[in-house]
């Protein structure tokens, strides 16, 4: 996948095109860049801005677009009207997802969009956007309206959408419950996506957020899935921020988080499956994914809480953490020791109809009887490992599904196994479809 970042250069690599290339690389995509302006900035202060000439900007765009198959484009800092008009002329006929991150002011105080260029930004750049991602300050500038009880965030988003953006995401809305919420306005609906607040000033989280949305959209995910994925990615980048200079911290994503990215995206897709709430057990659901060659459950990523049923919907309660799951992770670890390719698992509610459908699909199914569990195993608390070992003892191929019918005080359960979270979802689509 080739993703193009059109924006300003940040020598600190905390934001701008350098930050986007870092994010694209973490996603396993190839990052291309077109520089609109050179900035002089670091983690403490903002110095100068020098926009590139019209000639070199046009040449950069033509060079990249003529040589590479571009799967998605992010537009960040554009600075002035000349740059805006050239970008519009070069990109107006491009049929790929375009995410516009309307950077107006840097974290360290620099002006990234000339005041006199706002009108042209509204006229030429906003209509290019598959999704535009302003924060509250940027949304007020673009809509020329202050957010207040009369001019609600929903109304502000609507005004920006009328300028031509297909979808509008206003970020960074602080809620009373220590959550940070984003308002998403699609064509015919609007909704909120919330996440835990991290009280720290950082450089780069906005760039990470919009880069993650672009990656997800370019992977044919929905707007809702893409926003949820970006929310998790940005939260994780803030959590891992490092003080590399003398000023504010720069966001960072650790290499191990390729596992995090894949599982996070699959969880977002899972909770959107129609009527999936019918498959959530009383003990709720966990979805796990391990590193290669896991030794303990601390090498397995899972949700520190659960995927829980809320009426006819499901929601994620908790964060993705290594060691976050005990039971599903233990089941996966046990299977992985015999079948190393199996690195993901999810538990579902036991239903006879589900088992019949699984068998009809000719998936490889095994089971164990919890009523036969020895007392010394129950006393040790190693029930899951005992049962899974029983279920796979005679198997020569990795199981798709292992189930048990429960015991006194123990809920019956189905666990689906796969090589990756995506592999799990493919099996689920057949089982629940």
TAGIMO-V212103 format. One record per pair of residues at least 6 apart in sequence whose C-alpha atoms are under 6 Angstrom apart, sorted by the first residue. I is the first residue (numbers start at 1). J is the second residue. If there is no record, write none. Layout:
BEGIN
{{I:J} {I:J}}
END
This chain:
BEGIN
{{1:29} {2:29} {2:30} {2:70} {2:71} {3:31} {3:71} {3:72} {3:73} {4:31} {4:32} {4:33} {4:73} {5:17} {5:33} {5:73} {5:74} {6:33} {6:34} {6:75} {7:17} {7:35} {7:36} {7:76} {7:77} {8:16} {8:35} {8:36} {8:37} {8:38} {8:77} {9:16} {9:17} {9:38} {9:39} {10:16} {10:39} {12:42} {13:19} {14:203} {14:204} {14:250} {15:204} {21:31} {24:31} {34:60} {36:52} {37:50} {37:51} {37:52} {38:49} {38:50} {39:48} {39:49} {40:47} {40:48} {41:47} {43:245} {43:247} {43:248} {44:247} {45:108} {46:108} {46:110} {72:96} {72:97} {72:98} {72:218} {73:98} {74:98} {74:99} {74:100} {75:100} {76:101} {77:103} {79:112} {79:113} {79:114} {80:114} {80:117} {81:117} {88:124} {97:130} {98:129} {98:130} {99:129} {99:130} {99:131} {99:132} {99:214} {100:129} {100:132} {101:132} {101:133} {102:134} {104:112} {104:113} {105:111} {105:112} {126:164} {126:165} {127:164} {127:165} {129:165} {130:166} {131:167} {131:168} {132:168} {133:169} {133:170} {134:170} {135:170} {135:171} {135:172} {140:146} {167:185} {167:186} {168:184} {168:185} {169:183} {169:184} {170:182} {170:183} {171:182} {172:180} {172:181} {172:182} {173:180} {173:181} {173:182} {174:180} {178:197} {179:195} {179:196} {179:197} {180:194} {180:195} {180:197} {181:193} {181:194} {182:192} {182:193} {183:192} {184:190} {184:191} {202:248} {202:249} {202:250} {203:250} {204:251} {205:234} {208:234} {209:230} {209:234} {212:230} {213:226} {213:227} {213:230} {216:226} {225:268} {229:265} {237:251} {237:252} {237:253} {238:251} {240:252} {241:249} {241:250} {241:251} {241:252} {242:249} {242:250} {243:249} {263:421} {266:421} {271:314} {277:309} {277:312} {277:313} {277:314} {279:348} {279:349} {280:348} {280:349} {281:349} {284:308} {285:306} {285:307} {285:347} {286:306} {286:307} {286:346} {287:302} {287:345} {287:346} {288:301} {288:302} {288:344} {288:345} {289:300} {289:301} {289:343} {289:344} {290:299} {290:300} {290:301} {290:343} {291:299} {297:323} {297:329} {298:322} {298:323} {300:322} {300:323} {301:321} {301:322} {302:320} {302:321} {302:324} {302:325} {303:318} {303:319} {303:320} {303:324} {304:318} {304:319} {304:321} {304:324} {305:317} {305:318} {306:317} {307:315} {307:316} {307:317} {308:314} {308:315} {336:342} {339:398} {341:419} {342:418} {342:419} {343:419} {344:417} {344:418} {344:419} {344:420} {344:421} {345:416} {345:417} {346:415} {346:416} {347:414} {347:415} {348:414} {349:413} {350:412} {350:413} {350:414} {363:400} {364:399} {364:400} {365:399} {365:401} {365:402} {366:391} {366:402} {367:391} {367:402} {367:403} {367:404} {368:387} {368:391} {368:404} {369:404} {370:406} {370:407} {371:407} {400:416} {400:417} {401:415} {401:416} {402:415} {403:413} {403:414} {404:412} {404:413} {405:412} {406:412} {418:424}}
END
